[in-house]
Amino acid sequence: MLALLLTAAVCAGAASCKNEKGRARRPAAGGKTAPAAPDAKKQPQPLGLAVDHSVIRANGTDRATVSLSGGKGGERAEWAIEPQPPCAVIIEQTPQSLILQSTLEECEITVTAKTGFREFTRRISMLKDTADSDGDGFPNAVELTSESDRRNFRAWFTAIAVSQVRHQSDAWPPEKRDCAGLIRFAFSEALKKHDTQTLSRYKYLARSDMPDVRKYNYPAVPMVGDALFRTRPGAFRAADLEDGAFAPFVTAQLLHEANTHFVSRSLDHALPGDLIFYLRFSESTLPYHSMIFVGAEPGGEPALVYHTGPVNNTAGTMKLMTVADLMTLPDPVWHPSPENPNFLGVYRFNILD
């Protein structure tokens, strides 16, 4: 009897002496009752479809991951994408997830996951990428950001330019044949797919085994199409696509001021495909002149190729000269040396940096 009275006294001062099943439980240290363990297990979240980025930029690099979420685990999906072919590249696919990488095409796709009798869908939008990270006037989508694309562009650009010395292609209109015209022509031709039809336009190419640029191919250049060149300097603005800031034709002066950037006043720092510019202070009609640095063949000397432009009431002609030969010309205006005030230096296309 005494034991029962003591037990009743202890229980009277405690929060509870019974668990959820009515059995007495020992108070925890410090006078607190130990919590009861839950009887029911936590229910899993319903099966669904998750996406980490529902909006990405159409820049050829941004990615979105779509994956099964919730459920009991171990569910497997059959994936479907609309429209077909999709304007995104599938980088990785498993029964549980899908990783997509944007192309340069602005669009919206629908991703569907089929699991048994159930279907789940999510939409992903690829929006135009108007960013110009380096402020050079060309949006990121137009710049050749991979080293392989830059290398392949340089190889085609110089090969096509040099080929015009032996035979000027019918694809290069006679009325556009001058120093800037050679650069514009070789630039657009270098960005093309070089299939049999394209190569048939050239009677002579030193080589044609180079891979094509992969990011895009002329004239399907993102945002600008065949209007490859800037008509004024400055960082890119979305309004530039509508107000004439890009055009298929620019002069040597605009190639210098708005489409390239300074590298050096020494040819020692030039890469094949870089340009050099001259400014003849005494010439009022066509003061600017441009040449293409083509580098050196194995065992050869560094050389430049250019079109003279109109000379003595003639249409002018193509020239391929070594740097050493240029330095021996009687007129010092054409010497590509830092000491020559008419020599502006080595410049590189903005899309290559």
Steps between C-alpha positions, in 0.01 A plus 500: 500500500782739590666432159180584314464830691860598412444421132186713495687790658777488237250486211310795641810722453590373151352597163396143438592155618336313217592460136256501208409139575420569869814340641696683770833645382795621698553877515811615313797652677425850624135423564401507128317218331682342200307559173314208357622359167248555217312193404439582130779541237531830305312481170706561178428802279290429192691410186558798274740672260750765612706740286787711632471773232175553310652795309851491352687709245526386138878535501613144433635451855219537759350177635183380672449175692160329512461216750245280675431617854314347795345157475638190665829516315616282216234619253607500136385734227473492124585847373342691211571854373285722280542643246724268303779553425543687827676836513723365777766231522461202734827484693408213733198273538418242769169339609485760778629823339570692182762774447438741213734762354371797305587564137497845341131471413240689700206269573296308758499123547280263699662210684281201585585215738290184473502269802261211465155645438592850617645793306669813634596803289711812547576787263841657447548830315817594312514879478715714272837572661577867442791513745828653383730395782812674369321810370655472154174550308438134417256296711638186659292286265696634200848465648700182439559393858670163449866476411426241231252732326750786513774280357277368221377847410858629473600207281212550255528880505867504404471212250214668315675837497826354365311302236385826341857578395494213253136536395239747620181306566184574303325512838692823573331770286745718302344823632587393856864419437724720709693460826191503725305296246752216524461494879119506487494225238745268677325566833154389386637211291701370798180473706320284241462125481764396250317239300578402143287780356673767710849370423425494127512881504874491553745406228785484747512426872825410669296273729136420564517232768428731794186436708222756469402741774250310715320771697311630196540534124450799273247632412316354803696712746311555828307828511697677224459260206710616204553847655831391651673832559441791736454841347595686818704429813349447844357224717211296366143613568186312401398802290810444283316220323242744367681830446775414250784429741574181300542474124647265235729781375748717691811692398859436607462785749199336664673161505771677698278708730197278567578136415851438628710591800863598539755226574846649445714723282734207445429213259672273752167486684284431192311175446389369158175674416584824681482824304742789464389853418665806349384861505643720225471855627555650155218300339155653529294259288603159635727567798466156662660182368483148642689172461458146637785339692517135388801386703772280358497165328739241651849614407365824353481862604203689650284649227200726438232487232299796379320664211660825388171672427477736202844592365568746214147477362502120515299267722814392680622151573575239767840486671671244723820638653732397778553741785864530393398605147256759633780650705705551182234697310630842392203681658543478881125556546453125448764379744323301778730622776436688826714787373261567211232754610273385215498144635216467755598152617358149533127459562285195577134432417275564799321169453829319571548645851 
